[in-house]
């Protein structure tokens, strides 16, 4: 009876640990400081992420002048930076991520590892992976 109870108690925590939805704090690669909060949701089977908070108050009104798509000139706060991610096993892929600092759009892959979101942006064989933490 105890093993079944333990399984029932732990299963929801394991499912949440692998869930990419929710609010994630982005971390600056160079300084290690918290930069923003991105909220990831799923609509029609595709994951999307939007910047819902910018932690540096001096950058709250920043716009993406370097963007070359529909986001050009728009405020970064509230901007959708993750688009059209599709679940494939334990990973989400085949979507894109925008770096609002330089306006570049990268192919993207997302997965949860040790309760943290791994965010990989890549072009061909070149990639960079960031670790985001749950808010």
C-alpha positions in Angstrom: 0.0 0.0 0.0 2.8 2.4 0.8 4.6 2.2 -2.6 1.3 3.1 -4.3 0.7 6.1 -2.0 4.3 7.3 -2.6 3.8 7.0 -6.4 0.5 8.9 -6.2 2.2 11.6 -4.1 5.3 12.1 -6.2 3.7 11.8 -9.7 2.2 15.3 -9.8 5.6 16.8 -8.7 7.4 14.9 -11.5 4.9 16.0 -14.1 5.3 19.6 -13.0 9.1 19.3 -13.0 8.9 18.5 -16.8 6.3 21.1 -17.6 7.7 24.1 -19.5 4.6 26.2 -18.9 4.6 29.0 -16.3 6.9 31.9 -15.4 10.6 31.6 -15.9 13.4 34.0 -14.8 16.0 34.6 -17.5 19.6 34.9 -16.4 22.3 37.1 -18.0 25.0 34.8 -19.5 27.9 37.2 -18.6 26.8 38.7 -15.2 24.6 35.9 -13.8 22.0 38.6 -12.9 18.3 38.0 -13.3 17.1 39.9 -16.4 13.4 39.3 -17.0 10.5 37.0 -16.5 9.1 35.0 -19.5 5.7 33.4 -19.2 5.3 30.3 -21.4 1.9 28.9 -22.3 0.5 26.4 -24.8 -2.2 27.2 -27.3 -3.4 24.6 -29.9 -0.5 22.3 -29.0 2.2 25.0 -29.6 4.2 26.7 -26.9 4.8 30.4 -26.9 6.6 32.7 -24.5 6.2 36.4 -23.7 8.3 38.8 -21.6 6.0 39.8 -18.8 8.5 41.5 -16.6 11.8 43.3 -17.1 13.8 43.5 -13.9 16.1 46.4 -14.8 13.7 49.4 -14.4 15.9 51.4 -16.8 15.0 49.0 -19.6 11.2 48.7 -19.1 10.4 51.1 -22.0 13.0 49.6 -24.4 11.9 48.8 -27.9 13.3 46.3 -30.4 14.7 48.5 -33.1 17.0 45.7 -34.3 14.1 43.4 -35.0 13.4 42.7 -38.7 10.0 41.1 -38.4 6.6 42.2 -37.0 8.2 43.0 -33.7 10.3 45.9 -35.1 9.9 49.0 -33.0 7.7 47.4 -30.5 8.2 47.4 -26.7 10.2 44.4 -25.4 7.9 44.2 -22.3 5.0 42.1 -23.5 6.8 40.9 -26.6 6.4 37.3 -27.7 10.0 36.0 -28.0 9.3 32.2 -28.2 7.0 31.1 -31.0 5.5 27.9 -32.4 7.3 25.3 -30.3 6.0 21.7 -30.8 6.4 18.9 -28.2 8.6 16.0 -29.2 9.0 13.5 -26.3 10.5 15.5 -23.4 11.6 18.4 -25.6 9.9 21.2 -27.4 11.4 22.1 -30.8 10.8 23.4 -34.3 10.0 26.9 -33.1 12.0 30.1 -32.8 13.3 32.4 -30.1 14.1 36.1 -30.5 17.0 37.8 -28.8 15.5 41.3 -28.3 19.0 42.8 -27.6 20.2 42.1 -31.2 16.9 41.4 -33.0 18.1 38.0 -34.2 15.7 35.1 -34.5 17.1 31.6 -33.8 15.8 28.1 -34.1 14.9 26.9 -30.6 14.7 23.8 -28.4 13.4 23.7 -24.8 13.5 21.1 -22.1 13.4 20.8 -18.4 16.4 19.4 -16.6 16.7 19.3 -12.8 13.7 21.6 -12.5 15.3 24.3 -14.6 14.4 25.2 -18.2 17.1 24.7 -20.8 16.7 27.1 -23.6 18.8 26.4 -26.7 19.0 28.9 -29.6 20.9 27.7 -32.7 21.8 28.3 -36.3 23.0 25.2 -38.1 25.6 23.5 -35.8 26.2 26.6 -33.7 24.2 27.0 -30.5 24.0 28.6 -27.1 22.1 27.2 -24.2 20.7 29.3 -21.3 19.3 28.0 -18.1 16.1 29.7 -16.8 14.7 29.2 -13.3 11.1 28.9 -12.2 9.8 32.1 -10.6 
